[in-house]
Amino acid sequence: LVREPRRTIVVLITDFYEGRPEQELVNQVREMTDAGVRMIGLGALGYDARPSYNKPTAGKLRKQGMDILVCTPEKLAECMAQIIRG
């Protein structure tokens, strides 16, 4: 579905717990970042607004080029702007 990878940002909202083999997600992220897609993983927050996600998986995705954010919805736009600006 991506027609212009270098102009595409994909935001994955997730807890990073996979229902399938984790390596499939890692491979997909690597494939997309290698193509030039900007990948951002938005880690889940618990009911108390504290991070509640699979940190080891998020770390593997970071190594493949995915930026990892963990923030409240109110801070999402600000965080995204910082990532886009570099």
N, C-alpha and C positions, 0 to 999 in steps of 0.2 A: 504493500500500500504506500510505501514511501517513494515519492518521485524525485525529491531533491534532498538527499541525505544530509548534506552540509547545511541545509536551512531548516532542519527538522529537530525538534526537541520532544522526546518521549518522557512523560512523567509516570512512573509506576508507583501507585499507592498500595503499600503492602506491609505485611508483618515479616516478610522474607521467609516464612515457613512454607515449604513447598509440599504439594500433594503428590508431586511427581519427583523423579530423580533430580536432585539439586543441580547436577552437572548439565542438565538440559537448559536450565535458566542461565547458568554461567556461559555456556556455549552461545546461546542466543544473544546475550548482552555483548559478548566479544564480537560476534558477527556484525551486530548493528553498530557498535562503536568503531570497528575497523572500517565500516562503510562511510563513517563520518556523521552518524546520527549522535546527537547529544542525549545521553541517557541520564535521567535523574530518578533516584529511588527515594520516595518519601516514606520513611519508616513510621510505623503505627505508634500511636500514643495510647496508653491505658486510660481508664476512666478518671484517674487522678492527674492526667496530663503529663505523666512521666513516660519516657521511652519504653516501649514494649514490643520488641522485635528481635529477630534472630540475628544477633550481631556477627557471629562467624560467617553466615551467608552474605550479609551485607559487606563484610570485609573482602570476601572473595569477589564480589561484584565491583567493589571499588578498585580492586587490582585489575579488573578488565576495562576500566575507564568510566564506570558509572559514578556520578556524584551522588553522595548520600546525604539527605536532609532529614532532620527530625525536628519538627517545629509545629506549633499550633496553626490552625487555619488562618488566624489573624496575621501571623508572621510569614506565611507562605510567599506572598508577593514580594516582600522585602528580601527574603532568602533567595528566591528565584532571580531577582535583579542582581544580587551579588554574584551568583554563579554565572549568569549570562555575561556580565561585565568582566568576569575573570578576576 
